[in-house]
């Protein structure tokens, strides 16, 4: 079982270095894109034989298609490697593993053939149709972006996705995922053969939370999908997932296998969001927890 981790980052180089150290096991590799708007200083120190920085850096903007562009680029880079990775795992810059690289590799080996992608059919709680029907221009077109935002307030920037996506039913969910190489190859092939789909999603809100989901949700891989491996704390009153605290770490420490259940279903989680370079004391607790859990399982083997 070979794993390629995709990392989209713009800050927190120390957190990334710690995550890579925790996950570096076997033939794991890391494909890292550093936002072109961010300084590369700090990330350069992470260089290693199994760490591959993006072949092309582009400016990435929150909730815009640039996130999808980078992911497609990194997927192509990983799949073109002669290493032949079995799974590709997407992590954002504020994510950190909850188990060791060895445990995650063995977990994916035991679940080979499953796709870990949280998704629901749109509309759903937290994912209204307006997320994909409202026309939104990207930051490289600031005037059009401003005009469309103004029109959207009056409901005058609406499209009908059915006219553009045809028979495709829209799906959405968490951005992060762990997908088999077969699913990733399917995504690339579909994108290449259906450029109109990417063109449509270029102007929707948070396309990284619906583009991949819609492609796989309308494919044979839909029956292989289950909730993602990510834990995040996202109160309904908040516009974003919130930073994790000591209470969340205590929750992780209190169970050998961390399981959650939400609108995406039930399952074990192996990663958590959000941390930063300013919360490394929490990461220290996670690292100690990971060692304890691995040791506990080793001692339990007869």
Secondary structure, 3 states (H helix, E strand, C coil): CCEEEEEEECCCHHHHHHHHHHHCCCCCEEEEEECCCCCCCCCHHHCECCEEECCCCCCCCCCCCHHHHHHHHHHHHHHCCCCCCCEEEEEECCEEECCCHHHHHHHHHHCCCCEECCCEECCECCECCHHHHECCCCCCCHHHHHHHHHHHCCCCCECCHHHHHCCCCCEECCCCCEEEHHHHHHHHHHHHHCHHHHHHHCCCCCHHHCHHHHHHHCCHHHHHEECCCEEEECCCCCCCCECCCHHHHHHHHCCCCCEEEECCEEEECCEEECCCHHHHHHHHHHHHHHHHHHHHHHHHCC
